[in-house]
Amino acid sequence: MRNLFKRTMSKKKWAEAEAESKLWVFNCECGHEFSIWDVGGMRYKARGNPVKVVRCPKCGVKKGRKLRKKEMSE
Ligand SMILES: [Zn+2]
């Protein structure tokens, strides 16, 4: 029973982390916008706008990009 509860909790947390990670996005010069989740990363319960070196899934350019959090309304 406890194991079942634990699994349920972590699934919920995981879903929360996934939803939040998808709000953290990079904007590429090519016009493509992609989330940190799209490139295999995650960001949860975090603040600030760090610069991370990531490859744009569309044009393939890899460089330091500023991470920003989208508002829910965007
Ligand atoms: Zn691009």
N, CA, C, O and the ligand as a Tripos MOL2 file, in Angstrom:
@<TRIPOS>MOLECULE
protein
  297   295    75     0     0
PROTEIN
NO_CHARGES

@<TRIPOS>ATOM
      1 N           0.8310   -1.2080    0.0000 N.3       1 MET1
      2 CA          0.0000    0.0000    0.0000 C.3       1 MET1
      3 C           0.8620    1.2530    0.0000 C.2       1 MET1
      4 O           0.5810    2.2100   -0.7220 O.2       1 MET1
      5 N           1.9140    1.2430    0.8150 N.am      2 ARG2
      6 CA          2.8010    2.3980    0.8960 C.3       2 ARG2
      7 C           3.5510    2.6080   -0.4300 C.2       2 ARG2
      8 O           3.7700    3.7330   -0.8790 O.2       2 ARG2
      9 N           3.9260    1.4920   -1.0240 N.am      3 ASN3
     10 CA          4.6290    1.5860   -2.3000 C.3       3 ASN3
     11 C           3.7530    2.2170   -3.3730 C.2       3 ASN3
     12 O           4.2020    3.0130   -4.1970 O.2       3 ASN3
     13 N           2.4920    1.8280   -3.3240 N.am      4 LEU4
     14 CA          1.5510    2.3670   -4.2910 C.3       4 LEU4
     15 C           1.4100    3.8780   -4.1020 C.2       4 LEU4
     16 O           1.3840    4.6450   -5.0640 O.2       4 LEU4
     17 N           1.3220    4.2780   -2.8440 N.am      5 PHE5
     18 CA          1.2040    5.6930   -2.5080 C.3       5 PHE5
     19 C           2.4310    6.4660   -2.9870 C.2       5 PHE5
     20 O           2.3220    7.5450   -3.5710 O.2       5 PHE5
     21 N           3.5710    5.8970   -2.7300 N.am      6 LYS6
     22 CA          4.8310    6.5350   -3.1090 C.3       6 LYS6
     23 C           4.9210    6.7100   -4.6240 C.2       6 LYS6
     24 O           5.3420    7.7530   -5.1240 O.2       6 LYS6
     25 N           4.5190    5.6740   -5.3310 N.am      7 ARG7
     26 CA          4.5420    5.7570   -6.7990 C.3       7 ARG7
     27 C           3.6130    6.8530   -7.2960 C.2       7 ARG7
     28 O           3.9460    7.5930   -8.2220 O.2       7 ARG7
     29 N           2.4490    6.9480   -6.6740 N.am      8 THR8
     30 CA          1.4690    7.9550   -7.0710 C.3       8 THR8
     31 C           2.0290    9.3620   -6.8430 C.2       8 THR8
     32 O           1.8930   10.2510   -7.6840 O.2       8 THR8
     33 N           2.6520    9.5310   -5.6960 N.am      9 MET9
     34 CA          3.2260   10.8350   -5.3680 C.3       9 MET9
     35 C           4.3010   11.2320   -6.3630 C.2       9 MET9
     36 O           4.3030   12.3550   -6.8660 O.2       9 MET9
     37 N           5.1940   10.3370   -6.6420 N.am     10 SER10
     38 CA          6.2990   10.7140   -7.5020 C.3      10 SER10
     39 C           5.8210   10.9650   -8.9340 C.2      10 SER10
     40 O           6.3940   11.7720   -9.6660 O.2      10 SER10
     41 N           4.7600   10.2550   -9.3110 N.am     11 LYS11
     42 CA          4.1950   10.4830  -10.6390 C.3      11 LYS11
     43 C           3.6230   11.8910  -10.7350 C.2      11 LYS11
     44 O           3.7760   12.5780  -11.7440 O.2      11 LYS11
     45 N           2.9570   12.3020   -9.6540 N.am     12 LYS12
     46 CA          2.3700   13.6340   -9.6180 C.3      12 LYS12
     47 C           3.4750   14.6790   -9.6790 C.2      12 LYS12
     48 O           3.3960   15.6500  -10.4310 O.2      12 LYS12
     49 N           4.5080   14.4580   -8.8700 N.am     13 LYS13
     50 CA          5.6460   15.3720   -8.8590 C.3      13 LYS13
     51 C           6.2890   15.4350  -10.2440 C.2      13 LYS13
     52 O           6.6530   16.5030  -10.7370 O.2      13 LYS13
     53 N           6.4140   14.2710  -10.8450 N.am     14 TRP14
     54 CA          7.0210   14.1930  -12.1600 C.3      14 TRP14
     55 C           6.1950   14.9940  -13.1660 C.2      14 TRP14
     56 O           6.7420   15.7240  -13.9930 O.2      14 TRP14
     57 N           4.8710   14.8460  -13.0840 N.am     15 ALA15
     58 CA          3.9760   15.5680  -13.9840 C.3      15 ALA15
     59 C           4.0990   17.0720  -13.7720 C.2      15 ALA15
     60 O           4.0700   17.8490  -14.7260 O.2      15 ALA15
     61 N           4.2330   17.4690  -12.5240 N.am     16 GLU16
     62 CA          4.4160   18.8860  -12.2080 C.3      16 GLU16
     63 C           5.7270   19.4070  -12.7780 C.2      16 GLU16
     64 O           5.7940   20.4870  -13.3640 O.2      16 GLU16
     65 N           6.7560   18.6110  -12.5870 N.am     17 ALA17
     66 CA          8.0720   18.9970  -13.0800 C.3      17 ALA17
     67 C           8.0660   19.0950  -14.6090 C.2      17 ALA17
     68 O           8.6910   19.9840  -15.1870 O.2      17 ALA17
     69 N           7.3540   18.1750  -15.2490 N.am     18 GLU18
     70 CA          7.2650   18.1930  -16.7090 C.3      18 GLU18
     71 C           6.5280   19.4440  -17.1800 C.2      18 GLU18
     72 O           6.9710   20.1310  -18.1010 O.2      18 GLU18
     73 N           5.3970   19.7280  -16.5330 N.am     19 ALA19
     74 CA          4.6060   20.8950  -16.9230 C.3      19 ALA19
     75 C           5.4030   22.1750  -16.7390 C.2      19 ALA19
     76 O           5.3550   23.0690  -17.5840 O.2      19 ALA19
     77 N           6.1370   22.2620  -15.6350 N.am     20 GLU20
     78 CA          6.9080   23.4720  -15.3840 C.3      20 GLU20
     79 C           8.0930   23.5850  -16.3310 C.2      20 GLU20
     80 O           8.4150   24.6750  -16.8050 O.2      20 GLU20
     81 N           8.7330   22.4740  -16.6020 N.am     21 SER21
     82 CA          9.8830   22.4970  -17.5030 C.3      21 SER21
     83 C           9.4920   22.9840  -18.8890 C.2      21 SER21
     84 O          10.2850   23.6310  -19.5740 O.2      21 SER21
     85 N           8.2710   22.6710  -19.2980 N.am     22 LYS22
     86 CA          7.8040   23.0750  -20.6240 C.3      22 LYS22
     87 C           7.5370   24.5790  -20.7220 C.2      22 LYS22
     88 O           7.3710   25.1210  -21.8150 O.2      22 LYS22
     89 N           7.4990   25.2450  -19.5570 N.am     23 LEU23
     90 CA          7.3100   26.7040  -19.5640 C.3      23 LEU23
     91 C           8.6420   27.4310  -19.7040 C.2      23 LEU23
     92 O           8.6730   28.6200  -20.0210 O.2      23 LEU23
     93 N           9.7360   26.7210  -19.4690 N.am     24 TRP24
     94 CA         11.0690   27.3210  -19.5820 C.3      24 TRP24
     95 C          11.5320   27.1430  -21.0170 C.2      24 TRP24
     96 O          11.7770   26.0270  -21.4750 O.2      24 TRP24
     97 N          11.6460   28.2630  -21.7160 N.am     25 VAL25
     98 CA         11.9330   28.1810  -23.1490 C.3      25 VAL25
     99 C          13.1610   28.9760  -23.5840 C.2      25 VAL25
    100 O          13.6060   29.9120  -22.9220 O.2      25 VAL25
    101 N          13.6760   28.5550  -24.7240 N.am     26 PHE26
    102 CA         14.7640   29.2620  -25.3930 C.3      26 PHE26
    103 C          14.1820   29.8140  -26.6910 C.2      26 PHE26
    104 O          13.3010   29.2010  -27.2930 O.2      26 PHE26
    105 N          14.6780   30.9700  -27.1150 N.am     27 ASN27
    106 CA         14.2610   31.5080  -28.4040 C.3      27 ASN27
    107 C          15.4830   31.5570  -29.3040 C.2      27 ASN27
    108 O          16.5010   32.1640  -28.9730 O.2      27 ASN27
    109 N          15.3570   30.9100  -30.4360 N.am     28 CYS28
    110 CA         16.4730   30.8690  -31.3740 C.3      28 CYS28
    111 C          16.3370   31.9990  -32.3930 C.2      28 CYS28
    112 O          15.2390   32.4860  -32.6610 O.2      28 CYS28
    113 N          17.4830   32.4070  -32.9570 N.am     29 GLU29
    114 CA         17.4990   33.4530  -33.9890 C.3      29 GLU29
    115 C          16.6870   33.0430  -35.2130 C.2      29 GLU29
    116 O          16.2040   33.8940  -35.9600 O.2      29 GLU29
    117 N          16.5400   31.7460  -35.4110 N.am     30 CYS30
    118 CA         15.7820   31.2720  -36.5780 C.3      30 CYS30
    119 C          14.2760   31.4280  -36.3690 C.2      30 CYS30
    120 O          13.4870   31.1700  -37.2770 O.2      30 CYS30
    121 N          13.8870   31.8510  -35.1700 N.am     31 GLY31
    122 CA         12.4690   32.0610  -34.9090 C.3      31 GLY31
    123 C          11.8120   30.9100  -34.1650 C.2      31 GLY31
    124 O          10.6550   30.9960  -33.7550 O.2      31 GLY31
    125 N          12.5650   29.8380  -33.9980 N.am     32 HIS32
    126 CA         12.0140   28.6750  -33.3110 C.3      32 HIS32
    127 C          12.0810   28.8650  -31.7940 C.2      32 HIS32
    128 O          13.0690   29.3600  -31.2530 O.2      32 HIS32
    129 N          11.0150   28.4630  -31.1380 N.am     33 GLU33
    130 CA         10.9840   28.5080  -29.6820 C.3      33 GLU33
    131 C          10.8660   27.0740  -29.1910 C.2      33 GLU33
    132 O          10.0150   26.3130  -29.6520 O.2      33 GLU33
    133 N          11.7240   26.7200  -28.2560 N.am     34 PHE34
    134 CA         11.6620   25.3450  -27.7440 C.3      34 PHE34
    135 C          11.9310   25.3490  -26.2490 C.2      34 PHE34
    136 O          12.6320   26.2150  -25.7250 O.2      34 PHE34
    137 N          11.3630   24.3690  -25.5830 N.am     35 SER35
    138 CA         11.5000   24.3290  -24.1270 C.3      35 SER35
    139 C          12.6960   23.4900  -23.7110 C.2      35 SER35
    140 O          13.2360   22.7040  -24.4900 O.2      35 SER35
    141 N          13.0880   23.6760  -22.4800 N.am     36 ILE36
    142 CA         14.2150   22.8990  -21.9570 C.3      36 ILE36
    143 C          13.8390   21.4110  -21.9240 C.2      36 ILE36
    144 O          14.6950   20.5310  -22.0170 O.2      36 ILE36
    145 N          12.5350   21.1630  -21.7890 N.am     37 TRP37
    146 CA         12.0410   19.7820  -21.7850 C.3      37 TRP37
    147 C          12.2610   19.1380  -23.1600 C.2      37 TRP37
    148 O          12.5880   17.9560  -23.2640 O.2      37 TRP37
    149 N          12.0720   19.9500  -24.2160 N.am     38 ASP38
    150 CA         12.2360   19.4550  -25.5890 C.3      38 ASP38
    151 C          13.6600   18.9700  -25.8640 C.2      38 ASP38
    152 O          13.8760   18.0860  -26.6930 O.2      38 ASP38
    153 N          14.6260   19.5590  -25.1570 N.am     39 VAL39
    154 CA         16.0180   19.1720  -25.4070 C.3      39 VAL39
    155 C          16.5550   18.2490  -24.3130 C.2      39 VAL39
    156 O          17.7630   18.1140  -24.1230 O.2      39 VAL39
    157 N          15.6190   17.6200  -23.6030 N.am     40 GLY40
    158 CA         16.0190   16.5920  -22.6420 C.3      40 GLY40
    159 C          16.3810   17.0860  -21.2570 C.2      40 GLY40
    160 O          16.8560   16.3170  -20.4220 O.2      40 GLY40
    161 N          16.1570   18.3750  -21.0070 N.am     41 GLY41
    162 CA         16.4810   18.9000  -19.6850 C.3      41 GLY41
    163 C          15.2310   19.0910  -18.8520 C.2      41 GLY41
    164 O          14.1190   18.8110  -19.3010 O.2      41 GLY41
    165 N          15.4200   19.5620  -17.6560 N.am     42 MET42
    166 CA         14.2610   19.9230  -16.8580 C.3      42 MET42
    167 C          14.6100   21.0230  -15.8700 C.2      42 MET42
    168 O          15.7600   21.1810  -15.4580 O.2      42 MET42
    169 N          13.5920   21.7700  -15.5060 N.am     43 ARG43
    170 CA         13.7680   22.8770  -14.5740 C.3      43 ARG43
    171 C          12.5210   22.9500  -13.7250 C.2      43 ARG43
    172 O          11.4120   23.1070  -14.2380 O.2      43 ARG43
    173 N          12.7060   22.8370  -12.4380 N.am     44 TYR44
    174 CA         11.5780   22.7440  -11.5300 C.3      44 TYR44
    175 C          11.8790   23.5220  -10.2640 C.2      44 TYR44
    176 O          12.9570   23.4000   -9.6830 O.2      44 TYR44
    177 N          10.9120   24.3230   -9.8460 N.am     45 LYS45
    178 CA         11.0800   25.1300   -8.6340 C.3      45 LYS45
    179 C          12.3630   25.9620   -8.6970 C.2      45 LYS45
    180 O          13.1380   26.0110   -7.7410 O.2      45 LYS45
    181 N          12.5660   26.6100   -9.8400 N.am     46 ALA46
    182 CA         13.7840   27.3910  -10.0020 C.3      46 ALA46
    183 C          13.4540   28.8130  -10.4170 C.2      46 ALA46
    184 O          12.3890   29.0890  -10.9680 O.2      46 ALA46
    185 N          14.3910   29.7100  -10.1400 N.am     47 ARG47
    186 CA         14.2290   31.1150  -10.5170 C.3      47 ARG47
    187 C          15.4400   31.5530  -11.3020 C.2      47 ARG47
    188 O          16.4440   30.8470  -11.3950 O.2      47 ARG47
    189 N          15.3140   32.7640  -11.8760 N.am     48 GLY48
    190 CA         16.4440   33.3130  -12.6030 C.3      48 GLY48
    191 C          16.4010   32.9360  -14.0680 C.2      48 GLY48
    192 O          15.5860   32.1150  -14.4890 O.2      48 GLY48
    193 N          17.2910   33.5460  -14.8410 N.am     49 ASN49
    194 CA         17.3480   33.2910  -16.2760 C.3      49 ASN49
    195 C          18.7690   32.9140  -16.6700 C.2      49 ASN49
    196 O          19.5130   33.7380  -17.2000 O.2      49 ASN49
    197 N          19.1350   31.6780  -16.4110 N.am     50 PRO50
    198 CA         20.5000   31.2440  -16.7260 C.3      50 PRO50
    199 C          20.7220   31.1240  -18.2320 C.2      50 PRO50
    200 O          19.7780   31.0000  -19.0110 O.2      50 PRO50
    201 N          21.9880   31.1650  -18.6130 N.am     51 VAL51
    202 CA         22.3370   30.9360  -20.0150 C.3      51 VAL51
    203 C          22.8530   29.5070  -20.1190 C.2      51 VAL51
    204 O          23.7460   29.1000  -19.3760 O.2      51 VAL51
    205 N          22.2850   28.7590  -21.0410 N.am     52 LYS52
    206 CA         22.7090   27.3750  -21.2180 C.3      52 LYS52
    207 C          23.0700   27.1380  -22.6760 C.2      52 LYS52
    208 O          22.4610   27.7030  -23.5840 O.2      52 LYS52
    209 N          24.0680   26.2930  -22.8790 N.am     53 VAL53
    210 CA         24.4700   25.9620  -24.2440 C.3      53 VAL53
    211 C          23.5820   24.8200  -24.7380 C.2      53 VAL53
    212 O          23.6670   23.6900  -24.2580 O.2      53 VAL53
    213 N          22.7420   25.1430  -25.6970 N.am     54 VAL54
    214 CA         21.8280   24.1400  -26.2380 C.3      54 VAL54
    215 C          21.7690   24.2410  -27.7600 C.2      54 VAL54
    216 O          22.0520   25.2850  -28.3480 O.2      54 VAL54
    217 N          21.3960   23.1350  -28.3680 N.am     55 ARG55
    218 CA         21.2540   23.0870  -29.8180 C.3      55 ARG55
    219 C          19.7810   23.2820  -30.1770 C.2      55 ARG55
    220 O          18.8980   22.6440  -29.6040 O.2      55 ARG55
    221 N          19.5370   24.1640  -31.1230 N.am     56 CYS56
    222 CA         18.1630   24.3670  -31.5740 C.3      56 CYS56
    223 C          17.7270   23.1400  -32.3690 C.2      56 CYS56
    224 O          18.4200   22.7210  -33.2960 O.2      56 CYS56
    225 N          16.5800   22.5630  -32.0100 N.am     57 PRO57
    226 CA         16.1200   21.3490  -32.7120 C.3      57 PRO57
    227 C          15.7740   21.6240  -34.1760 C.2      57 PRO57
    228 O          15.7270   20.7010  -34.9890 O.2      57 PRO57
    229 N          15.5340   22.8820  -34.5060 N.am     58 LYS58
    230 CA         15.1210   23.2070  -35.8720 C.3      58 LYS58
    231 C          16.3010   23.5010  -36.7950 C.2      58 LYS58
    232 O          16.4420   22.8670  -37.8410 O.2      58 LYS58
    233 N          17.1550   24.4630  -36.4130 N.am     59 CYS59
    234 CA         18.2550   24.8490  -37.3090 C.3      59 CYS59
    235 C          19.5790   24.1890  -36.9410 C.2      59 CYS59
    236 O          20.5300   24.2320  -37.7200 O.2      59 CYS59
    237 N          19.6470   23.5820  -35.7650 N.am     60 GLY60
    238 CA         20.8540   22.8490  -35.3860 C.3      60 GLY60
    239 C          21.9930   23.6870  -34.8380 C.2      60 GLY60
    240 O          23.0680   23.1560  -34.5600 O.2      60 GLY60
    241 N          21.7800   24.9850  -34.6770 N.am     61 VAL61
    242 CA         22.8350   25.8530  -34.1520 C.3      61 VAL61
    243 C          22.9590   25.6680  -32.6340 C.2      61 VAL61
    244 O          21.9890   25.7830  -31.8860 O.2      61 VAL61
    245 N          24.2050   25.3730  -32.2140 N.am     62 LYS62
    246 CA         24.4490   25.1580  -30.7970 C.3      62 LYS62
    247 C          25.1990   26.3540  -30.2310 C.2      62 LYS62
    248 O          26.2870   26.6890  -30.6990 O.2      62 LYS62
    249 N          24.6260   26.9870  -29.2360 N.am     63 LYS63
    250 CA         25.2680   28.1510  -28.6330 C.3      63 LYS63
    251 C          24.6370   28.4390  -27.2770 C.2      63 LYS63
    252 O          23.6590   27.8040  -26.8840 O.2      63 LYS63
    253 N          25.2180   29.4140  -26.5640 N.am     64 GLY64
    254 CA         24.6600   29.8110  -25.2790 C.3      64 GLY64
    255 C          23.3720   30.5800  -25.4950 C.2      64 GLY64
    256 O          23.3300   31.5550  -26.2450 O.2      64 GLY64
    257 N          22.3350   30.1330  -24.8350 N.am     65 ARG65
    258 CA         21.0430   30.7860  -24.9950 C.3      65 ARG65
    259 C          20.4500   31.0820  -23.6240 C.2      65 ARG65
    260 O          20.6320   30.3310  -22.6650 O.2      65 ARG65
    261 N          19.7430   32.1910  -23.5670 N.am     66 LYS66
    262 CA         19.1300   32.5720  -22.3080 C.3      66 LYS66
    263 C          17.8050   31.8370  -22.1290 C.2      66 LYS66
    264 O          16.9670   31.7780  -23.0280 O.2      66 LYS66
    265 N          17.6570   31.2930  -20.9550 N.am     67 LEU67
    266 CA         16.4340   30.5660  -20.6270 C.3      67 LEU67
    267 C          15.4550   31.5430  -19.9930 C.2      67 LEU67
    268 O          15.8200   32.3040  -19.0970 O.2      67 LEU67
    269 N          14.2230   31.5200  -20.4520 N.am     68 ARG68
    270 CA         13.2280   32.3950  -19.8250 C.3      68 ARG68
    271 C          11.9640   31.5990  -19.5470 C.2      68 ARG68
    272 O          11.6680   30.6070  -20.2140 O.2      68 ARG68
    273 N          11.2380   32.0540  -18.5610 N.am     69 LYS69
    274 CA         10.0090   31.3500  -18.2090 C.3      69 LYS69
    275 C           8.8140   32.0450  -18.8260 C.2      69 LYS69
    276 O           8.6120   33.2470  -18.6540 O.2      69 LYS69
    277 N           8.0300   31.2670  -19.5450 N.am     70 LYS70
    278 CA          6.8230   31.8000  -20.1510 C.3      70 LYS70
    279 C           5.7560   31.9700  -19.0810 C.2      70 LYS70
    280 O           5.7190   31.2450  -18.0870 O.2      70 LYS70
    281 N           4.8990   32.9410  -19.3110 N.am     71 GLU71
    282 CA          3.7500   33.0770  -18.4200 C.3      71 GLU71
    283 C           2.6980   32.0790  -18.8980 C.2      71 GLU71
    284 O           2.6680   31.7000  -20.0690 O.2      71 GLU71
    285 N           1.8500   31.6680  -17.9820 N.am     72 MET72
    286 CA          0.8080   30.7070  -18.3130 C.3      72 MET72
    287 C          -0.0920   31.1920  -19.4560 C.2      72 MET72
    288 O          -0.6210   30.3860  -20.2220 O.2      72 MET72
    289 N          -0.2600   32.5130  -19.5620 N.am     73 SER73
    290 CA         -1.1770   33.0700  -20.5560 C.3      73 SER73
    291 C          -0.5930   33.1090  -21.9650 C.2      73 SER73
    292 O          -1.3330   33.2860  -22.9330 O.2      73 SER73
    293 N           0.7210   32.9470  -22.0950 N.am     74 GLU74
    294 CA          1.3600   33.0350  -23.4020 C.3      74 GLU74
    295 C           1.0040   31.8790  -24.3050 C.2      74 GLU74
    296 O           1.4700   31.8180  -25.4430 O.2      74 GLU74
    297 ZN         17.1050   27.6540  -34.5960 Zn       75 ZN75
@<TRIPOS>BOND
     1     1     2 1
     2     2     3 1
     3     3     4 2
     4     3     5 am
     5     5     6 1
     6     6     7 1
     7     7     8 2
     8     7     9 am
     9     9    10 1
    10    10    11 1
    11    11    12 2
    12    11    13 am
    13    13    14 1
    14    14    15 1
    15    15    16 2
    16    15    17 am
    17    17    18 1
    18    18    19 1
    19    19    20 2
    20    19    21 am
    21    21    22 1
    22    22    23 1
    23    23    24 2
    24    23    25 am
    25    25    26 1
    26    26    27 1
    27    27    28 2
    28    27    29 am
    29    29    30 1
    30    30    31 1
    31    31    32 2
    32    31    33 am
    33    33    34 1
    34    34    35 1
    35    35    36 2
    36    35    37 am
    37    37    38 1
    38    38    39 1
    39    39    40 2
    40    39    41 am
    41    41    42 1
    42    42    43 1
    43    43    44 2
    44    43    45 am
    45    45    46 1
    46    46    47 1
    47    47    48 2
    48    47    49 am
    49    49    50 1
    50    50    51 1
    51    51    52 2
    52    51    53 am
    53    53    54 1
    54    54    55 1
    55    55    56 2
    56    55    57 am
    57    57    58 1
    58    58    59 1
    59    59    60 2
    60    59    61 am
    61    61    62 1
    62    62    63 1
    63    63    64 2
    64    63    65 am
    65    65    66 1
    66    66    67 1
    67    67    68 2
    68    67    69 am
    69    69    70 1
    70    70    71 1
    71    71    72 2
    72    71    73 am
    73    73    74 1
    74    74    75 1
    75    75    76 2
    76    75    77 am
    77    77    78 1
    78    78    79 1
    79    79    80 2
    80    79    81 am
    81    81    82 1
    82    82    83 1
    83    83    84 2
    84    83    85 am
    85    85    86 1
    86    86    87 1
    87    87    88 2
    88    87    89 am
    89    89    90 1
    90    90    91 1
    91    91    92 2
    92    91    93 am
    93    93    94 1
    94    94    95 1
    95    95    96 2
    96    95    97 am
    97    97    98 1
    98    98    99 1
    99    99   100 2
   100    99   101 am
   101   101   102 1
   102   102   103 1
   103   103   104 2
   104   103   105 am
   105   105   106 1
   106   106   107 1
   107   107   108 2
   108   107   109 am
   109   109   110 1
   110   110   111 1
   111   111   112 2
   112   111   113 am
   113   113   114 1
   114   114   115 1
   115   115   116 2
   116   115   117 am
   117   117   118 1
   118   118   119 1
   119   119   120 2
   120   119   121 am
   121   121   122 1
   122   122   123 1
   123   123   124 2
   124   123   125 am
   125   125   126 1
   126   126   127 1
   127   127   128 2
   128   127   129 am
   129   129   130 1
   130   130   131 1
   131   131   132 2
   132   131   133 am
   133   133   134 1
   134   134   135 1
   135   135   136 2
   136   135   137 am
   137   137   138 1
   138   138   139 1
   139   139   140 2
   140   139   141 am
   141   141   142 1
   142   142   143 1
   143   143   144 2
   144   143   145 am
   145   145   146 1
   146   146   147 1
   147   147   148 2
   148   147   149 am
   149   149   150 1
   150   150   151 1
   151   151   152 2
   152   151   153 am
   153   153   154 1
   154   154   155 1
   155   155   156 2
   156   155   157 am
   157   157   158 1
   158   158   159 1
   159   159   160 2
   160   159   161 am
   161   161   162 1
   162   162   163 1
   163   163   164 2
   164   163   165 am
   165   165   166 1
   166   166   167 1
   167   167   168 2
   168   167   169 am
   169   169   170 1
   170   170   171 1
   171   171   172 2
   172   171   173 am
   173   173   174 1
   174   174   175 1
   175   175   176 2
   176   175   177 am
   177   177   178 1
   178   178   179 1
   179   179   180 2
   180   179   181 am
   181   181   182 1
   182   182   183 1
   183   183   184 2
   184   183   185 am
   185   185   186 1
   186   186   187 1
   187   187   188 2
   188   187   189 am
   189   189   190 1
   190   190   191 1
   191   191   192 2
   192   191   193 am
   193   193   194 1
   194   194   195 1
   195   195   196 2
   196   195   197 am
   197   197   198 1
   198   198   199 1
   199   199   200 2
   200   199   201 am
   201   201   202 1
   202   202   203 1
   203   203   204 2
   204   203   205 am
   205   205   206 1
   206   206   207 1
   207   207   208 2
   208   207   209 am
   209   209   210 1
   210   210   211 1
   211   211   212 2
   212   211   213 am
   213   213   214 1
   214   214   215 1
   215   215   216 2
   216   215   217 am
   217   217   218 1
   218   218   219 1
   219   219   220 2
   220   219   221 am
   221   221   222 1
   222   222   223 1
   223   223   224 2
   224   223   225 am
   225   225   226 1
   226   226   227 1
   227   227   228 2
   228   227   229 am
   229   229   230 1
   230   230   231 1
   231   231   232 2
   232   231   233 am
   233   233   234 1
   234   234   235 1
   235   235   236 2
   236   235   237 am
   237   237   238 1
   238   238   239 1
   239   239   240 2
   240   239   241 am
   241   241   242 1
   242   242   243 1
   243   243   244 2
   244   243   245 am
   245   245   246 1
   246   246   247 1
   247   247   248 2
   248   247   249 am
   249   249   250 1
   250   250   251 1
   251   251   252 2
   252   251   253 am
   253   253   254 1
   254   254   255 1
   255   255   256 2
   256   255   257 am
   257   257   258 1
   258   258   259 1
   259   259   260 2
   260   259   261 am
   261   261   262 1
   262   262   263 1
   263   263   264 2
   264   263   265 am
   265   265   266 1
   266   266   267 1
   267   267   268 2
   268   267   269 am
   269   269   270 1
   270   270   271 1
   271   271   272 2
   272   271   273 am
   273   273   274 1
   274   274   275 1
   275   275   276 2
   276   275   277 am
   277   277   278 1
   278   278   279 1
   279   279   280 2
   280   279   281 am
   281   281   282 1
   282   282   283 1
   283   283   284 2
   284   283   285 am
   285   285   286 1
   286   286   287 1
   287   287   288 2
   288   287   289 am
   289   289   290 1
   290   290   291 1
   291   291   292 2
   292   291   293 am
   293   293   294 1
   294   294   295 1
   295   295   296 2
@<TRIPOS>SUBSTRUCTURE
     1 MET1         2 RESIDUE 1 A MET
     2 ARG2         6 RESIDUE 1 A ARG
     3 ASN3        10 RESIDUE 1 A ASN
     4 LEU4        14 RESIDUE 1 A LEU
     5 PHE5        18 RESIDUE 1 A PHE
     6 LYS6        22 RESIDUE 1 A LYS
     7 ARG7        26 RESIDUE 1 A ARG
     8 THR8        30 RESIDUE 1 A THR
     9 MET9        34 RESIDUE 1 A MET
    10 SER10       38 RESIDUE 1 A SER
    11 LYS11       42 RESIDUE 1 A LYS
    12 LYS12       46 RESIDUE 1 A LYS
    13 LYS13       50 RESIDUE 1 A LYS
    14 TRP14       54 RESIDUE 1 A TRP
    15 ALA15       58 RESIDUE 1 A ALA
    16 GLU16       62 RESIDUE 1 A GLU
    17 ALA17       66 RESIDUE 1 A ALA
    18 GLU18       70 RESIDUE 1 A GLU
    19 ALA19       74 RESIDUE 1 A ALA
    20 GLU20       78 RESIDUE 1 A GLU
    21 SER21       82 RESIDUE 1 A SER
    22 LYS22       86 RESIDUE 1 A LYS
    23 LEU23       90 RESIDUE 1 A LEU
    24 TRP24       94 RESIDUE 1 A TRP
    25 VAL25       98 RESIDUE 1 A VAL
    26 PHE26      102 RESIDUE 1 A PHE
    27 ASN27      106 RESIDUE 1 A ASN
    28 CYS28      110 RESIDUE 1 A CYS
    29 GLU29      114 RESIDUE 1 A GLU
    30 CYS30      118 RESIDUE 1 A CYS
    31 GLY31      122 RESIDUE 1 A GLY
    32 HIS32      126 RESIDUE 1 A HIS
    33 GLU33      130 RESIDUE 1 A GLU
    34 PHE34      134 RESIDUE 1 A PHE
    35 SER35      138 RESIDUE 1 A SER
    36 ILE36      142 RESIDUE 1 A ILE
    37 TRP37      146 RESIDUE 1 A TRP
    38 ASP38      150 RESIDUE 1 A ASP
    39 VAL39      154 RESIDUE 1 A VAL
    40 GLY40      158 RESIDUE 1 A GLY
    41 GLY41      162 RESIDUE 1 A GLY
    42 MET42      166 RESIDUE 1 A MET
    43 ARG43      170 RESIDUE 1 A ARG
    44 TYR44      174 RESIDUE 1 A TYR
    45 LYS45      178 RESIDUE 1 A LYS
    46 ALA46      182 RESIDUE 1 A ALA
    47 ARG47      186 RESIDUE 1 A ARG
    48 GLY48      190 RESIDUE 1 A GLY
    49 ASN49      194 RESIDUE 1 A ASN
    50 PRO50      198 RESIDUE 1 A PRO
    51 VAL51      202 RESIDUE 1 A VAL
    52 LYS52      206 RESIDUE 1 A LYS
    53 VAL53      210 RESIDUE 1 A VAL
    54 VAL54      214 RESIDUE 1 A VAL
    55 ARG55      218 RESIDUE 1 A ARG
    56 CYS56      222 RESIDUE 1 A CYS
    57 PRO57      226 RESIDUE 1 A PRO
    58 LYS58      230 RESIDUE 1 A LYS
    59 CYS59      234 RESIDUE 1 A CYS
    60 GLY60      238 RESIDUE 1 A GLY
    61 VAL61      242 RESIDUE 1 A VAL
    62 LYS62      246 RESIDUE 1 A LYS
    63 LYS63      250 RESIDUE 1 A LYS
    64 GLY64      254 RESIDUE 1 A GLY
    65 ARG65      258 RESIDUE 1 A ARG
    66 LYS66      262 RESIDUE 1 A LYS
    67 LEU67      266 RESIDUE 1 A LEU
    68 ARG68      270 RESIDUE 1 A ARG
    69 LYS69      274 RESIDUE 1 A LYS
    70 LYS70      278 RESIDUE 1 A LYS
    71 GLU71      282 RESIDUE 1 A GLU
    72 MET72      286 RESIDUE 1 A MET
    73 SER73      290 RESIDUE 1 A SER
    74 GLU74      294 RESIDUE 1 A GLU
    75 ZN75       297 GROUP 0 **** ****
